[in-house]
Amino acid sequence: MAAEANSYDTWFRMKVKAALEDARAETSQVQVMQAAQALIDAKRRVEPKS
């Protein structure tokens, strides 16, 4: 179990480091919520309420 925990910890730290170093353009929370709301609104327009 200790080896698994250490392996997971190493993997997790590498993922966090990679995410922090990611140079791609950031998407703000506001942009994500606006896109999600647009999807919800579009779905409501397409499907009639029952």
C-alpha positions in Angstrom: 0.0 0.0 0.0 2.8 2.4 0.8 4.3 1.9 -2.7 0.9 2.6 -4.3 0.5 5.8 -2.2 4.0 7.0 -3.2 3.3 6.2 -6.8 0.0 8.1 -6.8 1.6 11.0 -5.0 4.4 11.2 -7.6 1.8 11.0 -10.4 -0.4 13.6 -8.8 2.4 16.1 -8.2 3.5 15.7 -11.9 0.0 16.4 -13.1 -0.3 19.5 -10.9 3.1 20.8 -12.1 2.2 20.2 -15.7 -1.1 22.1 -15.2 0.6 25.0 -13.6 3.1 25.2 -16.4 0.5 24.9 -19.1 1.0 27.9 -21.4 -2.3 27.6 -23.3 -4.8 30.4 -23.1 -6.8 30.4 -19.9 -10.6 30.2 -19.9 -12.2 32.3 -17.2 -15.0 30.9 -15.0 -17.3 33.5 -16.5 -16.5 32.3 -20.0 -17.2 28.7 -19.0 -20.5 29.6 -17.3 -21.6 31.7 -20.3 -20.9 28.8 -22.7 -22.8 26.3 -20.4 -25.8 28.7 -20.2 -25.8 29.0 -24.0 -25.9 25.2 -24.3 -28.8 25.0 -21.8 -30.7 27.8 -23.5 -30.3 26.1 -26.9 -31.4 22.8 -25.6 -34.5 24.4 -24.1 -35.4 26.0 -27.4 -35.1 22.7 -29.2 -37.0 20.4 -26.8 -40.6 21.4 -25.9 -41.6 21.0 -22.2 -43.7 18.0 -21.5 
